[in-house]
Amino acid sequence: MSDELKFIRADGAPAAIGPYSQAVTVDGWVFCSGQIPLDPQTGALVEGGITEQTERVLTSLTAVLEEAGSGLDRVVKSTVFLASMSDFGAMNEVYRRWFGAHRPARSTVEVGALPRGALVEIECVARSGTGPPR
C-alpha cells in the first residue's frame, strides 16, 4: 500500500462545484465527497423529487467509486444528508435497491439546506479493490 494521495475525477459524475475532489484514495481507502443530484453533462439539478434525486446521487457515487477502483459493495460507511426527514422512506427504498444485501454503517441527518437546492446528498468511505472487503 502507498501513503500517496490520489485525487479522483470521474466523467460519470458532476465535476466538483468547489475547491475539492470527487474522491481521494490513500492506503487502500476511498474517501468520497458528498454527491448531490447534478446532471454530469449540464451541471443542472435533476428534475423530479427525492426518488429521482437519490437515483442520480447513487449513479454519480458509483461512477466515482469505480473510477477509484472500488464499488458500492466495498462501502464501509455512508452519510446521507436530507433537506427534509419526511423524504427518509423514499430515499431509503432507492438506497436499499442500490446496495442490495450489502449493509454499510450509515448515518442519516436532516440539514437546513443543501447546495443548489438539492433534496439529498450522500458521501461515503470505501475500501479500494473489487469484490467483498476482507
GROMACS elastic network, one bead per residue, 0.5 to 0.9 nm:
[ bonds ]
;  ai    aj funct       b0    kb
    1     4     6  0.88873   500
    1    26     6  0.82462   500
    1    27     6  0.53521   500
    1    28     6  0.65292   500
    2     5     6  0.82127   500
    2    26     6  0.67413   500
    2    27     6  0.53260   500
    2    28     6  0.78505   500
    3    26     6  0.55916   500
    3    27     6  0.52681   500
    3    28     6  0.88319   500
    4    25     6  0.81655   500
    4    26     6  0.59766   500
    4    27     6  0.75340   500
    5    24     6  0.64819   500
    5    25     6  0.57387   500
    5    26     6  0.50728   500
    5    27     6  0.82936   500
    6    23     6  0.84179   500
    6    24     6  0.55569   500
    6    25     6  0.51675   500
    6    26     6  0.66859   500
    6    68     6  0.87735   500
    7    21     6  0.62450   500
    7    22     6  0.76566   500
    7    23     6  0.61119   500
    7    25     6  0.66471   500
    7    68     6  0.87291   500
    8    21     6  0.64965   500
    8    22     6  0.59267   500
    8    23     6  0.50726   500
    8    24     6  0.58267   500
    8    25     6  0.75373   500
    8    32     6  0.89572   500
    8    64     6  0.71918   500
    8    65     6  0.88641   500
    8    67     6  0.68774   500
    8    68     6  0.62445   500
    9    13     6  0.82177   500
    9    15     6  0.75860   500
    9    16     6  0.87936   500
    9    21     6  0.71106   500
    9    22     6  0.60048   500
    9    23     6  0.73547   500
    9    64     6  0.70366   500
    9    67     6  0.72601   500
    9    68     6  0.84864   500
   10    13     6  0.57075   500
   10    14     6  0.79779   500
   10    15     6  0.80067   500
   10    22     6  0.75997   500
   10    60     6  0.84942   500
   10    63     6  0.61494   500
   10    64     6  0.52632   500
   10    65     6  0.85419   500
   10    66     6  0.82813   500
   10    67     6  0.57208   500
   10    68     6  0.83865   500
   11    14     6  0.71889   500
   11    15     6  0.78213   500
   11    40     6  0.73483   500
   11    41     6  0.88466   500
   11    63     6  0.76630   500
   11    64     6  0.83204   500
   11    67     6  0.87259   500
   12    40     6  0.63523   500
   12    41     6  0.86030   500
   12    59     6  0.79402   500
   12    60     6  0.61244   500
   12    61     6  0.89012   500
   12    62     6  0.86066   500
   12    63     6  0.53351   500
   12    64     6  0.74053   500
   13    16     6  0.88770   500
   13    22     6  0.83344   500
   13    35     6  0.83107   500
   13    38     6  0.80376   500
   13    39     6  0.76064   500
   13    40     6  0.51027   500
   13    41     6  0.85642   500
   13    57     6  0.86223   500
   13    59     6  0.76427   500
   13    61     6  0.71610   500
   13    62     6  0.85442   500
   13    63     6  0.61304   500
   13    64     6  0.66193   500
   14    17     6  0.82588   500
   14    22     6  0.85896   500
   14    35     6  0.82693   500
   14    36     6  0.86938   500
   14    37     6  0.85914   500
   14    38     6  0.61071   500
   14    39     6  0.62823   500
   14    41     6  0.71962   500
   14    42     6  0.83837   500
   14    43     6  0.63048   500
   14    60     6  0.72197   500
   15    18     6  0.88597   500
   15    21     6  0.84780   500
   15    22     6  0.73829   500
   15    40     6  0.68982   500
   15    43     6  0.77852   500
   16    19     6  0.72775   500
   16    20     6  0.63709   500
   16    21     6  0.62813   500
   16    22     6  0.61575   500
   16    33     6  0.89326   500
   16    35     6  0.89190   500
   17    20     6  0.79585   500
   17    43     6  0.89138   500
   18    21     6  0.84764   500
   20    23     6  0.83798   500
   20    33     6  0.79825   500
   21    24     6  0.67663   500
   21    32     6  0.82516   500
   21    33     6  0.69919   500
   22    31     6  0.86471   500
   22    32     6  0.60276   500
   22    33     6  0.53172   500
   22    34     6  0.78479   500
   22    35     6  0.80623   500
   22    61     6  0.88615   500
   22    64     6  0.67823   500
   23    30     6  0.66437   500
   23    31     6  0.53849   500
   23    33     6  0.56102   500
   23    64     6  0.69533   500
   23    65     6  0.80157   500
   23    68     6  0.76874   500
   24    29     6  0.82585   500
   24    30     6  0.58604   500
   24    31     6  0.53259   500
   24    32     6  0.66544   500
   24    33     6  0.83957   500
   24    68     6  0.80990   500
   25    28     6  0.68711   500
   25    29     6  0.54870   500
   25    31     6  0.62414   500
   25    32     6  0.86476   500
   25    68     6  0.70650   500
   25   128     6  0.78536   500
   26    29     6  0.53803   500
   26    30     6  0.67702   500
   26    31     6  0.83739   500
   26   128     6  0.89957   500
   27    30     6  0.86440   500
   27   128     6  0.87838   500
   28   126     6  0.86601   500
   28   127     6  0.58414   500
   28   128     6  0.51583   500
   28   129     6  0.77412   500
   29   125     6  0.71468   500
   29   126     6  0.58152   500
   29   128     6  0.54282   500
   30    65     6  0.74892   500
   30    68     6  0.69584   500
   30    69     6  0.87199   500
   30    70     6  0.76951   500
   30    75     6  0.87295   500
   30   124     6  0.81920   500
   30   125     6  0.56199   500
   30   126     6  0.50053   500
   30   127     6  0.58754   500
   30   128     6  0.60151   500
   31   123     6  0.82026   500
   31   124     6  0.63623   500
   31   126     6  0.66292   500
   31   127     6  0.88359   500
   32    35     6  0.82905   500
   32    61     6  0.77256   500
   32    64     6  0.75036   500
   32    65     6  0.75903   500
   32   122     6  0.89821   500
   32   123     6  0.56695   500
   32   124     6  0.52782   500
   32   125     6  0.60290   500
   32   126     6  0.80388   500
   33    61     6  0.88265   500
   33   122     6  0.80479   500
   33   123     6  0.53401   500
   33   124     6  0.71630   500
   33   125     6  0.89229   500
   34    57     6  0.88002   500
   34    61     6  0.82749   500
   34    79     6  0.84022   500
   34    80     6  0.86119   500
   34    81     6  0.88506   500
   34   121     6  0.57590   500
   34   124     6  0.74169   500
   35    38     6  0.81206   500
   35    56     6  0.88928   500
   35    57     6  0.56124   500
   35    58     6  0.80195   500
   35    60     6  0.68581   500
   35    61     6  0.64467   500
   35   120     6  0.84321   500
   35   121     6  0.53331   500
   35   122     6  0.54313   500
   35   123     6  0.63023   500
   36    45     6  0.81727   500
   36    53     6  0.78057   500
   36    54     6  0.84217   500
   36    56     6  0.79339   500
   36    57     6  0.55839   500
   36    60     6  0.84884   500
   36   114     6  0.82258   500
   36   115     6  0.76216   500
   36   116     6  0.85681   500
   36   118     6  0.64128   500
   36   119     6  0.82017   500
   36   120     6  0.62855   500
   36   122     6  0.70006   500
   37    40     6  0.89902   500
   37    44     6  0.83377   500
   37    45     6  0.57581   500
   37    46     6  0.59142   500
   37    52     6  0.83712   500
   37    53     6  0.51399   500
   37    54     6  0.70144   500
   37    55     6  0.80981   500
   37    56     6  0.52224   500
   37    58     6  0.86559   500
   37    60     6  0.80492   500
   37   118     6  0.66475   500
   37   119     6  0.82655   500
   37   120     6  0.73429   500
   37   121     6  0.74037   500
   38    41     6  0.86189   500
   38    42     6  0.78652   500
   38    43     6  0.53851   500
   38    44     6  0.52824   500
   38    46     6  0.57100   500
   38    53     6  0.83427   500
   38    56     6  0.72412   500
   38    57     6  0.76867   500
   38    60     6  0.85963   500
   38   116     6  0.89549   500
   38   118     6  0.86136   500
   39    42     6  0.55519   500
   39    43     6  0.50852   500
   39    44     6  0.54893   500
   39    45     6  0.62695   500
   39    46     6  0.59845   500
   39    56     6  0.76422   500
   39    60     6  0.88896   500
   40    43     6  0.54899   500
   40    44     6  0.79677   500
   40    60     6  0.81126   500
   41    44     6  0.82500   500
   42    45     6  0.86697   500
   43    46     6  0.88598   500
   44    47     6  0.88433   500
   44   116     6  0.87436   500
   45    53     6  0.83579   500
   45   116     6  0.71725   500
   45   117     6  0.81501   500
   45   118     6  0.71408   500
   46    49     6  0.87961   500
   46    52     6  0.74480   500
   46    53     6  0.64567   500
   46    56     6  0.75244   500
   46   118     6  0.89074   500
   47    52     6  0.72701   500
   47    53     6  0.76445   500
   48    51     6  0.75176   500
   48    52     6  0.55371   500
   48    53     6  0.67979   500
   49    52     6  0.56351   500
   49    53     6  0.61235   500
   49    54     6  0.85750   500
   49   119     6  0.76502   500
   50    53     6  0.50025   500
   50    54     6  0.58577   500
   50    55     6  0.84377   500
   50    87     6  0.65109   500
   50    88     6  0.89015   500
   50    90     6  0.67548   500
   50    91     6  0.62675   500
   50   118     6  0.89236   500
   50   119     6  0.61929   500
   50   120     6  0.70939   500
   51    54     6  0.52754   500
   51    55     6  0.62339   500
   51    56     6  0.87809   500
   51    87     6  0.87890   500
   51    90     6  0.61025   500
   51    91     6  0.60700   500
   51    93     6  0.84387   500
   51    94     6  0.66473   500
   52    55     6  0.51276   500
   52    56     6  0.63429   500
   52    57     6  0.87269   500
   52    94     6  0.89736   500
   53    56     6  0.51687   500
   53    57     6  0.61937   500
   53    58     6  0.86976   500
   53    91     6  0.87150   500
   53   118     6  0.77870   500
   53   119     6  0.70990   500
   53   120     6  0.68194   500
   53   121     6  0.88850   500
   54    57     6  0.50237   500
   54    58     6  0.61553   500
   54    59     6  0.84783   500
   54    90     6  0.88133   500
   54    91     6  0.61212   500
   54    92     6  0.89869   500
   54    94     6  0.66557   500
   54    95     6  0.75066   500
   54   119     6  0.84354   500
   54   120     6  0.65329   500
   54   121     6  0.79807   500
   54   122     6  0.85406   500
   55    58     6  0.53194   500
   55    59     6  0.61093   500
   55    60     6  0.86675   500
   55    91     6  0.87500   500
   55    94     6  0.66589   500
   55    95     6  0.81791   500
   55    98     6  0.85606   500
   56    59     6  0.50072   500
   56    60     6  0.61630   500
   56    61     6  0.85181   500
   57    60     6  0.51867   500
   57    61     6  0.60561   500
   57    62     6  0.85478   500
   57   120     6  0.78179   500
   57   121     6  0.69271   500
   57   122     6  0.68813   500
   58    62     6  0.59381   500
   58    63     6  0.85016   500
   58    94     6  0.87768   500
   58    95     6  0.77886   500
   58    98     6  0.74424   500
   58   122     6  0.78136   500
   59    62     6  0.52144   500
   59    63     6  0.63672   500
   59    64     6  0.88575   500
   60    63     6  0.50919   500
   60    64     6  0.63194   500
   60    65     6  0.86715   500
   61    64     6  0.51365   500
   61    65     6  0.61620   500
   61    66     6  0.85768   500
   61    71     6  0.88357   500
   61    72     6  0.83052   500
   61   122     6  0.79218   500
   61   123     6  0.78152   500
   61   124     6  0.84401   500
   62    65     6  0.50921   500
   62    66     6  0.60465   500
   62    67     6  0.85159   500
   62    70     6  0.86046   500
   62    71     6  0.62184   500
   62    72     6  0.63896   500
   63    66     6  0.51638   500
   63    67     6  0.61265   500
   63    68     6  0.86081   500
   63    71     6  0.83678   500
   64    67     6  0.51340   500
   64    68     6  0.62798   500
   64    69     6  0.87963   500
   64    70     6  0.85317   500
   64    71     6  0.85205   500
   65    68     6  0.50214   500
   65    69     6  0.63413   500
   65    71     6  0.50643   500
   65    72     6  0.71848   500
   65    74     6  0.89539   500
   65    75     6  0.89590   500
   65   126     6  0.80174   500
   65   128     6  0.83124   500
   66    70     6  0.50070   500
   66    71     6  0.54481   500
   66    72     6  0.86134   500
   67    70     6  0.73578   500
   67    71     6  0.89228   500
   68    71     6  0.83811   500
   68   128     6  0.69886   500
   68   129     6  0.85102   500
   69   128     6  0.56531   500
   69   129     6  0.54373   500
   69   130     6  0.69451   500
   70    73     6  0.79627   500
   70    74     6  0.63087   500
   70    75     6  0.83147   500
   70   126     6  0.72023   500
   70   127     6  0.66907   500
   70   129     6  0.50628   500
   70   130     6  0.56277   500
   70   131     6  0.84345   500
   71    74     6  0.54485   500
   71    75     6  0.69932   500
   71   126     6  0.77500   500
   71   127     6  0.84955   500
   71   128     6  0.79098   500
   71   129     6  0.80488   500
   71   130     6  0.69346   500
   71   131     6  0.83345   500
   72    75     6  0.53148   500
   72    98     6  0.79898   500
   72    99     6  0.65075   500
   72   102     6  0.82188   500
   72   126     6  0.78536   500
   73    76     6  0.85909   500
   73    99     6  0.70875   500
   73   100     6  0.88196   500
   73   102     6  0.61794   500
   73   103     6  0.87221   500
   73   104     6  0.86213   500
   73   126     6  0.85256   500
   73   130     6  0.81684   500
   73   131     6  0.70044   500
   73   132     6  0.61461   500
   73   133     6  0.79236   500
   74   102     6  0.85967   500
   74   104     6  0.84798   500
   74   125     6  0.86312   500
   74   126     6  0.52577   500
   74   127     6  0.53812   500
   74   128     6  0.71139   500
   74   129     6  0.78443   500
   74   130     6  0.73407   500
   74   131     6  0.71861   500
   74   132     6  0.60516   500
   74   133     6  0.58601   500
   75    78     6  0.72221   500
   75   102     6  0.85199   500
   75   103     6  0.85743   500
   75   104     6  0.60222   500
   75   105     6  0.85589   500
   75   124     6  0.66926   500
   75   125     6  0.58363   500
   75   127     6  0.64707   500
   75   133     6  0.86829   500
   76   103     6  0.83763   500
   76   105     6  0.62103   500
   76   106     6  0.85898   500
   76   124     6  0.75574   500
   76   125     6  0.58281   500
   76   126     6  0.51326   500
   76   127     6  0.70916   500
   76   133     6  0.87624   500
   77   104     6  0.52830   500
   77   106     6  0.55401   500
   77   107     6  0.82059   500
   77   123     6  0.85507   500
   77   124     6  0.55478   500
   77   125     6  0.53229   500
   77   126     6  0.69724   500
   78   104     6  0.69181   500
   78   105     6  0.63974   500
   78   107     6  0.66108   500
   78   108     6  0.85618   500
   78   122     6  0.69340   500
   78   123     6  0.56418   500
   78   125     6  0.64090   500
   78   126     6  0.87063   500
   79   105     6  0.85880   500
   79   106     6  0.55337   500
   79   108     6  0.58044   500
   79   109     6  0.78798   500
   79   121     6  0.82717   500
   79   122     6  0.56695   500
   79   123     6  0.53770   500
   79   124     6  0.61970   500
   80   106     6  0.74992   500
   80   107     6  0.62166   500
   80   109     6  0.63808   500
   80   110     6  0.85364   500
   80   120     6  0.70847   500
   80   121     6  0.58874   500
   80   123     6  0.67362   500
   80   124     6  0.87810   500
   81    84     6  0.88273   500
   81   107     6  0.84811   500
   81   108     6  0.58797   500
   81   109     6  0.51477   500
   81   110     6  0.58288   500
   81   111     6  0.63740   500
   81   114     6  0.80774   500
   81   119     6  0.82635   500
   81   120     6  0.56080   500
   81   121     6  0.50624   500
   81   122     6  0.62116   500
   81   123     6  0.85700   500
   82    85     6  0.61356   500
   82    86     6  0.87908   500
   82    87     6  0.72871   500
   82    88     6  0.75585   500
   82    91     6  0.88552   500
   82   108     6  0.73501   500
   82   109     6  0.61499   500
   82   111     6  0.60268   500
   82   112     6  0.87263   500
   82   113     6  0.82819   500
   82   114     6  0.79537   500
   82   118     6  0.85630   500
   82   119     6  0.58148   500
   82   121     6  0.67026   500
   82   122     6  0.88327   500
   83    86     6  0.88242   500
   83    87     6  0.81430   500
   83   109     6  0.86372   500
   83   110     6  0.56397   500
   83   111     6  0.53814   500
   83   112     6  0.63529   500
   83   113     6  0.56446   500
   83   114     6  0.65575   500
   83   117     6  0.85122   500
   83   118     6  0.73786   500
   83   120     6  0.63257   500
   83   121     6  0.87981   500
   84    87     6  0.58083   500
   84    88     6  0.76820   500
   84   109     6  0.88842   500
   84   110     6  0.57587   500
   84   111     6  0.73593   500
   84   112     6  0.84167   500
   84   113     6  0.89342   500
   84   119     6  0.72569   500
   84   120     6  0.86381   500
   85    88     6  0.52072   500
   85    89     6  0.85300   500
   85   108     6  0.87613   500
   85   109     6  0.75675   500
   85   110     6  0.56404   500
   85   111     6  0.88138   500
   86    89     6  0.73610   500
   86    90     6  0.86726   500
   87    90     6  0.56508   500
   87    91     6  0.61072   500
   87    92     6  0.84738   500
   87   119     6  0.83007   500
   87   120     6  0.88894   500
   88    91     6  0.52108   500
   88    92     6  0.58709   500
   88    93     6  0.86635   500
   88   108     6  0.84166   500
   89    92     6  0.50532   500
   89    93     6  0.63240   500
   89    94     6  0.89469   500
   90    93     6  0.52755   500
   90    94     6  0.66740   500
   90    95     6  0.87395   500
   91    94     6  0.53758   500
   91    95     6  0.61421   500
   91    96     6  0.86017   500
   91   120     6  0.82619   500
   92    96     6  0.59249   500
   92    97     6  0.85891   500
   93    96     6  0.51163   500
   93    97     6  0.63666   500
   93    98     6  0.88365   500
   94    97     6  0.52080   500
   94    98     6  0.63793   500
   94    99     6  0.87709   500
   95    98     6  0.52424   500
   95    99     6  0.61593   500
   95   100     6  0.83524   500
   96    99     6  0.53510   500
   96   100     6  0.57337   500
   96   101     6  0.81174   500
   96   102     6  0.88588   500
   96   103     6  0.87104   500
   97   100     6  0.53402   500
   97   101     6  0.88598   500
   99   102     6  0.54619   500
   99   103     6  0.69828   500
   99   104     6  0.85920   500
  100   103     6  0.77937   500
  103   106     6  0.84387   500
  106   124     6  0.88216   500
  110   113     6  0.86493   500
  111   114     6  0.72410   500
  113   116     6  0.88477   500
  113   117     6  0.68902   500
  113   118     6  0.78428   500
  113   119     6  0.81989   500
  114   117     6  0.56214   500
  114   118     6  0.54361   500
  114   119     6  0.69104   500
  114   120     6  0.73331   500
  114   121     6  0.74265   500
  115   118     6  0.60329   500
  115   121     6  0.88694   500
  118   121     6  0.73695   500
  127   130     6  0.86451   500
  127   133     6  0.69209   500
  128   133     6  0.87441   500
  129   132     6  0.87821   500
  129   133     6  0.82833   500
  130   133     6  0.79844   500
  131   134     6  0.88453   500
